[in-house]
Amino acid sequence: MIALPPAPAPAPRRQVLVGTAIASAAAAAAVGGMLAVWLRLRDQAMHGIEGTWVPKDVHVPMVPANVLLISLLPICVFGQWAVYSAKRGDKAHTGLALGLVGLLGVAFINAQAYIWSQMGLPVTQGSFSIMFYAVTGTITALAIAGVVFSAITAFRFLGGRTSDHESVSAHALYWYAFSTIFSVLWFVVYVTK
């Protein structure tokens, strides 16, 4: 009796990667919508409908705002380093890269909190303050989600799931999308005000 060959392996489903892509697209749509409202309100204020846009006593510190943007470059590099190391089965370097991404994510959140403390802007001072806190608060919540994603990915990979490269790739995808979203936000909110 001749046995049949085994069935082919099922195609990978890539649920985490697809879910991360969908969540990143949703985050981009949400922040994009908020920036559209920001630009609309700023345009109305500049044409005298609502008064001045940025209150006169408010100064946005640009050095920490630029640090926010600059910190995203090493986050993306370390995220890709984690993918590279994970595909080669290098637990030590994968853990180091994921730890550095998480650490820089915490530094990002800290720099945003520093901007809020230096501005001293009450939330209810007008359209600018409401939109500023809404937009920057949303991006900070996305950064917190990214730090949690880094911790979960490190826990899973270093806990023994070294063959699970998909979660490490999804982690890198999230930070790439986050960096793109924040780059647009940085230009609209911090540079052009």
Sine and cosine of phi, psi and omega as CSV:
sin_phi,cos_phi,sin_psi,cos_psi,sin_omega,cos_omega
0.00,0.00,0.71,-0.70,-0.04,-1.00
-0.97,-0.25,0.77,-0.63,0.00,-1.00
-1.00,0.08,0.53,-0.85,0.06,-1.00
-0.97,0.25,0.47,-0.88,0.05,-1.00
-0.93,0.37,0.39,-0.92,-0.01,-1.00
-0.91,0.41,0.44,-0.90,0.03,-1.00
-0.93,0.38,0.48,-0.88,0.03,-1.00
-0.91,0.41,0.47,-0.88,0.02,-1.00
-0.91,0.40,0.61,-0.79,0.02,-1.00
-0.91,0.42,0.50,-0.87,0.01,-1.00
-0.91,0.40,0.59,-0.81,0.03,-1.00
-0.90,0.44,0.62,-0.78,-0.08,-1.00
-1.00,0.03,-0.44,0.90,0.05,-1.00
0.80,0.60,0.74,0.67,-0.05,-1.00
-0.92,0.40,-0.65,0.76,-0.04,-1.00
-0.93,0.37,-0.66,0.75,-0.01,-1.00
-0.92,0.40,-0.70,0.72,0.01,-1.00
-0.92,0.38,-0.65,0.76,0.05,-1.00
-0.89,0.47,-0.64,0.77,0.04,-1.00
-0.91,0.41,-0.64,0.77,0.04,-1.00
-0.89,0.45,-0.66,0.75,0.01,-1.00
-0.92,0.38,-0.69,0.73,0.03,-1.00
-0.90,0.44,-0.62,0.79,0.03,-1.00
-0.92,0.40,-0.64,0.77,0.06,-1.00
-0.91,0.42,-0.62,0.78,0.04,-1.00
-0.91,0.41,-0.65,0.76,0.04,-1.00
-0.90,0.43,-0.65,0.76,0.03,-1.00
-0.90,0.44,-0.63,0.77,0.02,-1.00
-0.92,0.39,-0.66,0.75,0.00,-1.00
-0.90,0.43,-0.75,0.66,-0.01,-1.00
-0.93,0.37,-0.61,0.79,0.06,-1.00
-0.88,0.48,-0.65,0.76,0.06,-1.00
-0.90,0.43,-0.65,0.76,0.03,-1.00
-0.91,0.41,-0.61,0.79,0.03,-1.00
-0.94,0.35,-0.52,0.85,0.08,-1.00
-0.91,0.42,-0.67,0.75,0.07,-1.00
-0.91,0.42,-0.66,0.76,0.05,-1.00
-0.82,0.57,-0.77,0.63,-0.04,-1.00
-0.90,0.43,-0.59,0.81,0.02,-1.00
-0.91,0.41,-0.73,0.68,0.01,-1.00
-0.91,0.41,-0.62,0.79,0.03,-1.00
-0.90,0.43,-0.65,0.76,0.03,-1.00
-0.90,0.44,-0.67,0.74,0.03,-1.00
-0.90,0.43,-0.64,0.77,0.00,-1.00
-0.92,0.38,-0.60,0.80,-0.02,-1.00
-0.95,0.31,-0.38,0.92,0.03,-1.00
-0.99,-0.12,0.25,0.97,0.14,-0.99
0.99,0.13,0.12,0.99,-0.03,-1.00
-0.96,0.27,-0.65,0.76,-0.08,-1.00
-0.92,-0.40,-0.03,1.00,-0.08,-1.00
0.99,-0.17,-0.45,-0.89,-0.01,-1.00
-0.98,0.20,0.50,-0.87,-0.02,-1.00
-0.99,0.12,-0.88,0.47,0.03,-1.00
-1.00,0.01,0.83,-0.55,0.04,-1.00
-0.85,0.53,0.53,-0.85,-0.12,-0.99
-0.90,0.43,-0.53,0.85,-0.05,-1.00
-1.00,0.00,0.16,0.99,-0.05,-1.00
-0.97,-0.23,0.78,-0.63,0.06,-1.00
-0.83,-0.55,0.85,-0.53,0.03,-1.00
-1.00,0.01,0.90,-0.44,-0.01,-1.00
-0.94,0.34,0.88,-0.47,-0.09,-1.00
-0.99,0.11,-0.41,0.91,0.00,-1.00
-0.89,0.46,-0.79,0.62,0.04,-1.00
-0.92,0.40,-0.48,0.88,0.06,-1.00
-0.91,0.42,-0.63,0.77,0.06,-1.00
-0.94,0.34,-0.56,0.83,0.06,-1.00
-0.89,0.45,-0.61,0.79,0.07,-1.00
-0.83,0.56,-0.74,0.67,-0.02,-1.00
-0.92,0.38,-0.69,0.72,-0.05,-1.00
-0.91,0.41,-0.54,0.84,-0.03,-1.00
-0.92,0.39,-0.31,0.95,-0.03,-1.00
-0.97,0.26,-0.42,0.91,0.03,-1.00
-0.90,0.44,-0.79,0.61,0.06,-1.00
-0.92,0.40,-0.47,0.88,0.06,-1.00
-0.88,0.48,-0.70,0.71,0.01,-1.00
-0.92,0.39,-0.64,0.77,0.02,-1.00
-0.90,0.44,-0.71,0.70,0.00,-1.00
-0.93,0.37,-0.55,0.83,0.07,-1.00
-0.90,0.44,-0.66,0.75,0.05,-1.00
-0.95,0.32,-0.54,0.84,0.09,-1.00
-0.88,0.47,-0.64,0.77,0.05,-1.00
-0.89,0.46,-0.66,0.75,0.03,-1.00
-0.90,0.43,-0.71,0.70,0.01,-1.00
-0.86,0.51,-0.73,0.69,-0.02,-1.00
-0.94,0.35,-0.61,0.79,-0.01,-1.00
-0.91,0.42,-0.63,0.78,0.00,-1.00
-0.93,0.38,-0.36,0.93,0.03,-1.00
-0.99,-0.16,0.07,1.00,0.05,-1.00
0.96,0.28,0.39,0.92,-0.04,-1.00
-1.00,-0.05,1.00,-0.07,-0.06,-1.00
-0.91,0.42,-0.63,0.78,-0.07,-1.00
-0.90,0.44,-0.75,0.66,-0.03,-1.00
-0.95,0.30,-0.53,0.85,0.07,-1.00
-0.90,0.43,-0.71,0.70,0.03,-1.00
-0.89,0.45,-0.65,0.76,0.02,-1.00
-0.89,0.45,-0.71,0.71,-0.01,-1.00
-0.90,0.44,-0.70,0.72,0.02,-1.00
-0.91,0.42,-0.61,0.79,0.06,-1.00
-0.90,0.43,-0.63,0.77,0.03,-1.00
-0.93,0.37,-0.61,0.79,0.07,-1.00
-0.88,0.47,-0.72,0.69,0.03,-1.00
-0.88,0.47,-0.66,0.75,0.01,-1.00
-0.89,0.45,-0.70,0.71,0.03,-1.00
-0.93,0.36,-0.50,0.87,0.11,-0.99
-0.90,0.43,-0.66,0.75,0.07,-1.00
-0.91,0.42,-0.62,0.78,0.05,-1.00
-0.90,0.44,-0.60,0.80,0.06,-1.00
-0.87,0.49,-0.74,0.67,0.00,-1.00
-0.88,0.47,-0.65,0.76,0.02,-1.00
-0.89,0.45,-0.67,0.74,0.01,-1.00
-0.91,0.42,-0.61,0.79,0.04,-1.00
-0.92,0.40,-0.65,0.76,0.05,-1.00
-0.90,0.44,-0.58,0.82,0.05,-1.00
-0.90,0.43,-0.66,0.75,0.04,-1.00
-0.87,0.49,-0.71,0.70,0.01,-1.00
-0.87,0.49,-0.68,0.73,-0.03,-1.00
-0.93,0.36,-0.58,0.82,-0.01,-1.00
-0.96,0.28,-0.52,0.86,-0.01,-1.00
-0.95,0.30,-0.61,0.79,-0.01,-1.00
0.87,0.50,0.57,0.82,-0.08,-1.00
-1.00,-0.03,0.85,-0.52,0.08,-1.00
-0.92,0.39,0.53,-0.85,-0.05,-1.00
-0.91,0.41,-0.54,0.84,-0.13,-0.99
-0.99,-0.16,0.47,0.88,-0.06,-1.00
-0.99,0.11,-0.18,0.98,0.02,-1.00
0.48,-0.88,-0.17,-0.99,-0.05,-1.00
-0.88,0.47,-0.65,0.76,-0.02,-1.00
-0.88,0.48,-0.75,0.66,-0.06,-1.00
-0.92,0.40,-0.65,0.76,0.02,-1.00
-0.89,0.46,-0.74,0.67,-0.02,-1.00
-0.94,0.35,-0.60,0.80,0.01,-1.00
-0.87,0.49,-0.75,0.66,-0.01,-1.00
-0.94,0.34,-0.54,0.84,0.03,-1.00
-0.92,0.40,-0.73,0.68,-0.05,-1.00
-0.94,0.33,-0.75,0.66,-0.02,-1.00
-0.95,0.32,-0.50,0.86,0.09,-1.00
-0.92,0.39,-0.61,0.79,0.05,-1.00
-0.91,0.42,-0.70,0.72,-0.02,-1.00
-0.93,0.36,-0.52,0.86,0.07,-1.00
-0.93,0.36,-0.63,0.78,0.08,-1.00
-0.89,0.46,-0.61,0.79,0.06,-1.00
-0.92,0.40,-0.58,0.81,0.05,-1.00
-0.92,0.38,-0.63,0.77,0.05,-1.00
-0.89,0.46,-0.67,0.74,0.06,-1.00
-0.88,0.48,-0.61,0.80,0.04,-1.00
-0.92,0.40,-0.63,0.78,0.04,-1.00
-0.91,0.41,-0.66,0.75,0.05,-1.00
-0.90,0.44,-0.65,0.76,0.05,-1.00
-0.87,0.49,-0.65,0.76,0.04,-1.00
-0.89,0.46,-0.68,0.73,-0.01,-1.00
-0.91,0.41,-0.68,0.73,0.00,-1.00
-0.91,0.40,-0.67,0.74,0.01,-1.00
-0.89,0.45,-0.69,0.73,0.03,-1.00
-0.90,0.43,-0.68,0.73,0.01,-1.00
-0.88,0.48,-0.69,0.72,-0.01,-1.00
-0.92,0.39,-0.74,0.68,-0.08,-1.00
-0.94,0.34,-0.72,0.70,-0.03,-1.00
-0.97,0.25,-0.29,0.96,0.03,-1.00
-0.99,0.16,-0.07,1.00,0.09,-1.00
0.78,-0.63,-0.16,0.99,0.01,-1.00
-1.00,0.00,0.88,0.47,-0.07,-1.00
-0.96,0.28,-0.25,0.97,0.06,-1.00
-1.00,0.05,-0.08,1.00,-0.02,-1.00
-1.00,0.03,0.99,0.13,0.00,-1.00
-0.99,0.13,-0.31,0.95,-0.07,-1.00
-0.90,0.43,-0.65,0.76,-0.02,-1.00
-0.93,0.38,-0.57,0.82,0.04,-1.00
-0.94,0.35,-0.62,0.78,0.06,-1.00
-0.92,0.38,-0.63,0.78,0.04,-1.00
-0.91,0.42,-0.60,0.80,0.05,-1.00
-0.87,0.49,-0.71,0.70,0.02,-1.00
-0.90,0.43,-0.65,0.76,0.03,-1.00
-0.86,0.51,-0.67,0.75,0.00,-1.00
-0.87,0.50,-0.72,0.70,-0.04,-1.00
-0.94,0.33,-0.51,0.86,0.11,-0.99
-0.89,0.45,-0.73,0.69,0.01,-1.00
-0.90,0.44,-0.67,0.74,0.03,-1.00
-0.86,0.51,-0.69,0.73,-0.01,-1.00
-0.89,0.45,-0.65,0.76,0.03,-1.00
-0.91,0.41,-0.71,0.71,0.01,-1.00
-0.88,0.47,-0.71,0.70,-0.03,-1.00
-0.93,0.37,-0.55,0.84,0.01,-1.00
-0.87,0.49,-0.66,0.75,0.05,-1.00
-0.92,0.39,-0.70,0.72,0.02,-1.00
-0.88,0.48,-0.68,0.73,0.01,-1.00
-0.84,0.54,-0.71,0.70,-0.03,-1.00
-0.91,0.41,-0.70,0.72,-0.07,-1.00
-0.96,0.28,-0.73,0.68,-0.14,-0.99
-1.00,0.09,-0.71,0.71,-0.11,-0.99
-1.00,-0.03,-0.59,0.81,-0.08,-1.00
-1.00,0.05,-0.83,0.56,-0.07,-1.00
-1.00,0.09,-0.32,0.95,0.01,-1.00
0.72,0.69,0.00,0.00,0.00,0.00
